[in-house]
Amino acid sequence: MSLVINIQYMPYVLAAIVVILITFKLWKWNRSLNYWRDRNVSGPTPVLYFGNTLTALFKPFAYTEMEWYKKFGRIYGVYGLKRPALTVAEPALIKQIMVKEFHKFRNRMPETDPNDKFPRQMFNARDGHWKRLRLIMGPAFTSGKLRRLYPHVSECCQEFMANLDGIVSAAADSGRTQAVVELPVLMANYSVDVVASAAFATKSHPYSHPNHPFVAKVREFNAFNRFQTLATMCLPALVTRSRVWKALTASDGQSPEVYFTRVVQHLMAERKKSDKNPLDFLQLLMDAEEV
């Protein structure tokens, strides 16, 4: 009889446990969102769970940041979800952080990639690993070596001007006195052309072949999907960092990160097999790593 009673009360016990867990989670969120207030640092009011990140979904972040700067001053605290971050707009303090005491601030976000590939890049590397990458990549950024990439950029400029002249000529041939230029699209194509040429010695022809895989993946990488970003915030990290999620959110089942990783791996493998070493940024990095 006691067993029957226990089973009858089991839904209430489970409901109580769920309520306690939710209450505890809300308490932890609320406590983490009091981080700056407890330290007397002003800043915009965070929203439970989302912090101040919702603002960037509905308004360009540059405008939002300027509003916060005018309202809260040169130093204020914000929250990326529940993670506190300090915004600094004081030139003297920025110099101290970025130059004089940079060794204390070199780490950025913690490593989060489950495949352990992209955390190895310099932007996400930490401590000793970051220092090693800095020593390897530093020689590739000297002014002399970067000047060697100028021919690629110059060629892209010529193609850009040729494309612009073609638009103007087409307008004149059709009897129009003015040519309509989609400047954002044109400049985006120019940027893609420079990256493909100077970094990988590859011609993507973005003006005549806008659906080239390289061009399409760059466009996809830079695209901002408000609803996808909101879903990424709400879903568990185990889901959003999985390969399945990245494949589902990619246009052709392959995320831009995976595509560009394979492109770089293929180019490096081909160059190691052959004696041809094109003059581009990838080759500069490969040469720097061998030194």
PyMOL commands that set and color helices and strands:
alter all, ss='L'
color gray80, all
select helices_A, chain A and resi 2-32+35-38+54-58+61-72+91-100+102-104+118-120+127-141+143-147+150-173+183-200+213-222+226-234+237-240+243-249+256-273+281-290
alter helices_A, ss='H'
color red, helices_A
select strands_A, chain A and resi 75-80+83-88
alter strands_A, ss='S'
color yellow, strands_A
deselect
rebuild
show_as cartoon
